[in-house]
Amino acid sequence: MAAEPKTVDEVEDGLRSVGYLTAGATALVAFLATKLGKPVLVEGPAGVGKTELAKALSRYLDRPLVRLQCYEGLDEAKALYEWNYRKQLLRIQAEADGAAWDSVQEDIFGEEFLLARPLMTAIASPDPVVLLIDEIDKTDQEFEAMLLELLSDFQISIPELGRIEARTHPVVLLTSNNSRELTEALKRRCLYLWLDYPELEHELRIVRLHCPELGETVAHKLVEIVQLVRELDLKKPPSIAESIDWARALLLLGAGDIDAATFRQTMSVIVKHRTDLDTVAERIGVKLQPQIADAVAGGRPAG
């Protein structure tokens, strides 16, 4: 088990050691989460590394990752727990004829009849975990209200059993793509972190970290192009993970440069909608060589 971090610098170095480069307040908020025991609400556009931050913390802290992937219509039974009705029925059938209902009821509403879902799994774990509640903005306010007890007191109340408290203290991250405004009650219980697309130099460091064999010229040009593509009005701008995927693809292809032809052949690695492909091909592909070449020669970002 990794030692708990003692400083913000330790968190920054630890996350870097597992492949996550922090920027801004990320290391500070992660450090405070481990020390203050407060959940962290991480908001920002899709693809900026919110989910990856939870995964990186799990690796760095050497804690299992328990993930609840949110979606519209998610309810308590899928997030917290539900009763194993089949097992309960078998127990009832196994009871002797004429057994009092009170005694049967006590038998069938025990912890052995619970099916733990991600939130209860995190609470009941004998070892500390990192709990990721991913894309909380896809749920409704009623679901948020259900989370408040867990986020405040790290406990769950079950009518038939009573209160179940956390055996250890999980590090909790909630992510949101900011598709709707979350309730103030939920925000009050959390530290807050906003993640945005990285600046050019920071994204270049990320690409170099994950694909160190890629040539310097290609890596720099790749990041410049990705930054240009994100400025367009697209359904889905390229994520940081897709920048890394593109770097690995170009390395596998042995690309020594990114010219217009190479870009057209490989741009589907970073552009994932048909209309976006047309837009990017028209706005970036056609003018790629002169635009990027002039920018590199002048030592400034393309634009």
C-alpha positions in Angstrom: 0.0 0.0 0.0 1.4 3.4 -1.0 2.1 5.9 1.7 -0.4 8.8 2.0 1.0 11.9 0.4 2.4 14.6 2.7 2.7 17.5 0.3 1.2 18.8 -2.9 4.5 18.2 -4.7 4.3 14.5 -3.7 0.9 14.2 -5.3 2.1 15.9 -8.5 5.2 13.7 -8.7 3.2 10.6 -7.9 0.6 11.3 -10.6 3.3 11.9 -13.1 4.9 8.6 -12.2 1.7 6.8 -13.2 1.3 8.8 -16.5 -0.8 11.8 -15.5 0.6 15.3 -15.8 -1.2 17.8 -13.7 -1.8 21.5 -14.4 -3.2 24.4 -12.4 -4.9 23.4 -9.2 -5.2 19.7 -10.0 -2.4 18.4 -7.7 -3.6 20.8 -4.9 -7.2 19.6 -5.0 -6.2 16.0 -5.1 -3.9 16.5 -2.1 -6.7 18.2 -0.2 -9.1 15.4 -1.0 -6.8 12.8 0.6 -6.2 15.0 3.6 -9.6 16.6 4.3 -11.6 13.5 3.3 -14.0 15.6 1.1 -15.3 14.4 -2.3 -14.1 16.3 -5.4 -16.4 17.5 -8.2 -14.4 17.7 -11.4 -16.1 19.6 -14.2 -15.0 20.4 -17.7 -15.5 19.5 -21.4 -15.5 15.8 -22.4 -12.0 14.5 -23.0 -9.9 16.7 -20.8 -8.8 13.9 -18.3 -11.5 14.0 -15.6 -12.0 10.2 -15.5 -8.3 9.6 -16.1 -7.6 11.6 -13.0 -9.5 9.2 -10.8 -7.8 6.2 -12.5 -4.4 7.8 -11.9 -5.2 8.5 -8.3 -6.2 4.9 -7.9 -2.8 3.7 -9.4 -0.8 6.3 -7.4 -2.5 5.6 -4.1 -2.5 1.9 -4.8 -6.2 1.7 -4.1 -8.8 -0.3 -6.0 -11.0 1.8 -8.3 -14.7 1.5 -7.8 -16.6 3.1 -10.7 -20.2 4.1 -11.0 -21.0 5.1 -14.6 -24.0 7.4 -14.6 -26.7 7.5 -17.2 -30.2 8.9 -17.6 -32.6 6.8 -15.5 -30.0 5.4 -13.1 -31.7 4.5 -9.8 -30.8 3.4 -6.3 -31.0 -0.3 -7.1 -28.3 0.0 -9.8 -26.1 2.5 -7.8 -26.5 1.4 -4.1 -27.9 -2.0 -3.5 -30.8 -4.3 -4.1 -32.1 -7.4 -2.4 -31.4 -10.8 -3.8 -35.1 -11.8 -4.2 -34.3 -15.2 -5.5 -32.2 -16.1 -2.5 -34.8 -14.6 -0.1 -37.5 -16.8 -1.7 -35.3 -19.9 -1.3 -34.8 -19.1 2.4 -38.6 -18.6 2.9 -39.3 -21.9 1.1 -36.7 -23.6 3.3 -38.4 -22.4 6.5 -40.5 -25.0 8.3 -44.2 -24.7 7.7 -45.9 -22.5 10.2 -42.8 -20.4 11.1 -43.8 -17.0 12.3 -43.4 -14.2 9.8 -41.3 -12.1 12.2 -38.6 -14.7 12.4 -38.6 -15.3 8.7 -38.4 -11.5 8.0 -35.4 -11.3 10.3 -33.7 -14.1 8.4 -34.2 -12.7 4.9 -33.2 -9.1 5.5 -29.6 -9.6 6.5 -26.5 -8.5 4.7 -26.0 -11.9 3.1 -29.1 -11.1 1.0 -27.8 -7.8 -0.3 -26.5 -7.4 -3.8 -23.9 -4.6 -3.4 -23.7 -2.1 -6.3 -20.8 0.4 -6.7 -21.7 2.9 -4.0 -22.2 0.2 -1.3 -19.1 -1.7 -2.6 -17.0 1.4 -1.9 -18.6 1.9 1.5 -18.4 -1.7 2.6 -14.8 -2.3 1.4 -12.4 -3.3 4.1 -9.6 -1.7 2.2 -9.6 2.0 1.2 -10.7 2.6 -2.4 -11.0 5.4 -4.9 -14.7 5.9 -5.8 -15.4 7.4 -9.2 -19.0 8.6 -9.8 -18.6 9.3 -13.5 -20.8 11.8 -15.5 -23.1 12.7 -12.6 -24.7 15.4 -14.8 -26.4 12.6 -16.8 -28.6 11.8 -13.7 -31.4 13.9 -12.2 -31.7 15.9 -9.0 -33.4 13.0 -7.2 -30.4 10.9 -7.7 -28.1 13.7 -6.5 -30.3 13.9 -3.3 -29.8 10.2 -2.8 -26.0 10.8 -2.8 -25.9 13.5 -0.2 -25.8 11.1 2.8 -22.9 9.2 1.3 -21.0 12.4 0.3 -21.5 14.0 3.8 -21.1 11.2 6.2 -19.8 8.3 4.1 -22.7 6.1 5.2 -25.8 4.5 3.7 -29.1 4.0 5.4 -31.0 0.9 4.6 -34.6 0.7 6.0 -34.5 -3.0 6.8 -30.9 -3.0 8.2 -30.2 0.5 9.5 -27.1 2.6 8.9 -24.0 1.1 7.2 -20.9 3.2 7.8 -17.8 3.2 5.7 -15.2 0.8 7.1 -12.4 2.9 5.5 -12.4 6.4 4.0 -12.7 6.4 0.2 -11.3 9.1 -2.0 -14.4 10.2 -4.0 -14.3 11.9 -7.4 -17.5 13.0 -9.2 -17.1 14.1 -12.8 -19.4 16.2 -14.9 -19.3 17.4 -18.5 -21.3 20.4 -17.4 -24.3 19.5 -19.5 -26.6 20.7 -16.7 -26.3 22.7 -13.5 -25.8 20.5 -10.5 -27.5 21.3 -7.2 -26.0 23.6 -4.6 -26.5 20.9 -2.0 -24.2 18.5 -3.9 -21.6 21.3 -4.6 -21.4 22.3 -1.0 -20.3 18.8 0.0 -17.4 18.8 -2.5 -14.1 20.4 -3.3 -14.2 21.8 -6.9 -11.9 21.4 -9.8 -12.4 22.7 -13.3 -10.4 21.0 -16.1 -10.1 22.4 -19.5 -8.2 21.5 -22.7 -4.5 21.9 -22.0 -2.3 24.7 -23.4 -0.1 23.7 -26.3 3.1 23.1 -24.3 1.4 21.1 -21.6 -0.3 18.9 -24.1 3.0 18.4 -25.9 4.5 17.2 -22.6 1.6 14.8 -22.2 2.2 13.4 -25.7 5.9 13.1 -25.1 5.3 11.2 -21.8 3.1 8.6 -23.5 4.9 8.4 -26.8 8.5 9.3 -26.2 9.7 7.6 -29.4 7.8 10.1 -31.6 10.0 12.6 -33.3 10.1 16.1 -31.9 9.0 17.8 -35.1 6.0 15.4 -35.6 5.0 15.7 -31.9 5.0 19.4 -32.0 3.1 19.6 -35.3 0.6 17.0 -34.0 -0.3 19.1 -31.0 -0.5 22.3 -33.1 -3.0 20.6 -35.4 -5.1 19.2 -32.5 -5.2 22.7 -31.0 -6.4 24.1 -34.4 -9.0 21.4 -34.8 -10.4 22.2 -31.3 -11.0 25.8 -32.4 -13.5 24.7 -35.0 -17.2 24.3 -34.4 -17.3 20.5 -34.1 -19.7 18.1 -32.5 -16.8 16.5 -30.6 -13.4 18.2 -30.3 -10.5 15.8 -30.0 -9.7 14.6 -26.5 -6.3 14.4 -24.9 -6.5 10.6 -25.1 -7.1 10.9 -28.9 -4.1 13.1 -29.2 -2.1 10.3 -27.6 -3.7 7.7 -29.9 -2.8 9.8 -32.9 0.8 10.0 -31.8 1.0 6.2 -31.4 -0.7 5.7 -34.8 1.8 8.0 -36.5 4.7 6.3 -34.8 3.4 2.9 -36.0 3.2 4.3 -39.5 6.7 5.6 -39.4 5.6 9.1 -40.2 8.5 11.6 -40.2 6.1 14.6 -40.8 2.4 15.4 -41.0 1.6 16.6 -44.5 -1.8 17.1 -46.0 -1.9 13.5 -47.3 -0.9 11.9 -44.0 -3.4 14.1 -42.2 -6.3 13.0 -44.4 -5.4 9.4 -44.0 -5.2 9.5 -40.2 -7.5 12.3 -39.1 -10.3 9.8 -38.2 -8.2 8.9 -35.1 -9.0 12.3 -33.7 -12.3 13.2 -35.5 -15.2 10.9 -34.9 -18.3 12.4 -36.6 -19.0 12.4 -40.4 -19.8 16.1 -40.6 -16.7 16.9 -38.4 -14.5 15.0 -40.9 -15.7 17.2 -43.7 -15.2 20.4 -41.7 -11.7 19.4 -40.6 -10.7 18.3 -44.0 -11.8 21.6 -45.5 -10.5 23.9 -42.9 -7.3 22.2 -41.8 -6.4 19.6 -44.4 -6.3 21.8 -47.4 -4.2 24.5 -45.8 -2.2 22.2 -43.6 1.3 22.4 -45.0 1.7 26.1 -45.5 -0.1 27.0 -42.3 1.8 24.7 -40.0 5.1 25.1 -41.8 4.9 28.9 -41.5 4.0 28.7 -37.9 6.9 26.3 -37.0 9.4 28.4 -39.0 8.2 31.5 -37.2 8.4 29.8 -33.8 4.7 30.5 -33.0 1.5 28.5 -32.6 -0.4 28.0 -35.9 -3.5 30.1 -36.1 
